[in-house]
Amino acid sequence: MDNVVAALRAEQEWSQAHLADLLGVSRQTVVSIEKGRFDPSLPLAFRIARTFARPVEDIFTPDESTPGSAT
C-alpha cells in the first residue's frame, strides 16, 4: 500500500516521534508505515486520517501489484 504519511508529516513540521506520540504508536511504527514496510491496521489508518484531517483514501492507496487489490 502506498501512502503520503511522510509528506503530510513534513507539511506539519512534525518529527516521526511527535507523530508517533499523537497516534499512540512507536516511532519505529511510523518509520515502517512511511517506508511502506508496514500497512497499518484499519483503526490506526483512521487515527492517521483523523490526525491529518484528511479522508483515509487521500492518505493510503492500494498497491496495484498486491493480489486481491481493487483495480
C-alpha positions as a printed NumPy array, in Angstrom:
array([[  0.   ,   0.   ,   0.   ],
       [  1.345,   3.402,  -0.947],
       [  0.902,   6.365,   1.375],
       [  1.692,  10.046,   1.821],
       [  2.231,   9.974,   5.583],
       [  5.813,  11.286,   5.37 ],
       [  4.749,  14.205,   3.163],
       [  1.833,  15.12 ,   5.423],
       [  4.069,  14.895,   8.493],
       [  6.65 ,  17.142,   6.832],
       [  3.94 ,  19.702,   5.961],
       [  3.119,  19.914,   9.668],
       [  6.834,  20.072,  10.549],
       [  6.353,  17.161,  12.958],
       [  9.058,  14.685,  13.84 ],
       [  8.377,  10.987,  13.496],
       [  8.468,  10.787,  17.303],
       [  5.822,  13.515,  17.626],
       [  3.503,  11.801,  15.165],
       [  4.055,   8.509,  16.967],
       [  3.041,  10.165,  20.261],
       [ -0.092,  11.607,  18.669],
       [ -1.032,   8.181,  17.295],
       [ -0.081,   6.172,  20.373],
       [  2.443,   4.022,  18.495],
       [  6.227,   3.701,  18.447],
       [  8.437,   5.866,  16.26 ],
       [  9.544,   2.669,  14.524],
       [  5.914,   2.02 ,  13.532],
       [  5.743,   5.468,  11.918],
       [  9.037,   4.81 ,  10.111],
       [  7.747,   1.459,   8.822],
       [  4.453,   2.953,   7.626],
       [  6.218,   5.832,   5.863],
       [  8.601,   3.453,   4.085],
       [  5.748,   1.146,   3.06 ],
       [  7.129,  -1.807,   5.012],
       [  4.054,  -1.982,   7.249],
       [  0.391,  -1.486,   6.408],
       [ -1.441,  -0.071,   9.42 ],
       [ -4.496,  -1.727,  10.886],
       [ -7.798,  -0.172,   9.914],
       [ -8.214,   1.578,  13.304],
       [ -4.683,   3.011,  13.026],
       [ -5.284,   4.119,   9.437],
       [ -8.375,   6.008,  10.609],
       [ -6.406,   7.581,  13.5  ],
       [ -3.799,   8.751,  10.99 ],
       [ -6.509,  10.208,   8.76 ],
       [ -8.136,  11.963,  11.715],
       [ -4.769,  13.343,  12.864],
       [ -4.184,  14.935,   9.459],
       [ -7.882,  15.859,   8.981],
       [ -7.955,  14.04 ,   5.648],
       [-10.045,  11.164,   4.281],
       [ -8.234,   7.861,   4.676],
       [ -8.315,   7.32 ,   0.898],
       [ -6.334,  10.558,   0.417],
       [ -3.535,   9.101,   2.561],
       [ -3.454,   5.434,   1.587],
       [ -3.782,   3.954,  -1.883],
       [ -3.66 ,   0.261,  -2.762],
       [ -0.543,  -1.055,  -4.411],
       [ -1.73 ,  -2.236,  -7.823],
       [  0.628,  -5.217,  -7.685],
       [ -0.904,  -6.561,  -4.469],
       [ -3.003,  -9.677,  -5.108],
       [ -6.66 ,  -9.019,  -4.42 ],
       [ -6.332,  -5.239,  -4.66 ],
       [ -9.123,  -3.355,  -6.364],
       [ -8.399,  -2.382,  -9.947]])
